[in-house]
Amino acid sequence: MKKIVRVIALTGALVVPYNGVAQANDFRLHDIPSGPAARKAFEEMAKGHALPEWVRGGSTDSETVKLAFDGNEVYVMSGCKRHDCIAEKMAVIYNPKGNIMYGVFATWDEKTSTEKLIWLNIGGGEESMDGKTILYAALTGSLGNHPGAFNYK
């Protein structure tokens, strides 16, 4: 019985929210619809773009990376279309303090070997240069391999 209580206590500790978001490695792209603040930031970012339904909760995800960006602690999440990761991918930077999200949606055309990127909520601030670098690194896997190389304070 003690063992069960300890497991439940430890499991509960892993999902304690941080401003509506679980700790970095527990909160992933497919979890965004379950976090009201994150969902609102996602919908604001996606406004005006026809994104496939899988980006709103049906993705296969990579591990979330927490890093410094534009003076804030942010979460970088990425995922892809289930059973067809090469065809469609997405990455987002989520700043829970400012409740703002930036993203990129990528499609791959196998016939022409062409990748198309749709940048989401990218304006003229830090997100237009360093943010794009982080987002593309998340899509390619470079961010997961070298997370310390992408801290932009």
Beta strands, then each sheet from edge to edge (+ up, - down):
strand 1: 59-61
strand 2: 65-69
strand 3: 72-81
strand 4: 88-95
strand 5: 100-109
strand 6: 114-120
sheet 1: 1+ 3- 2+
sheet 2: 1+ 3- 4+ 5- 6+
end
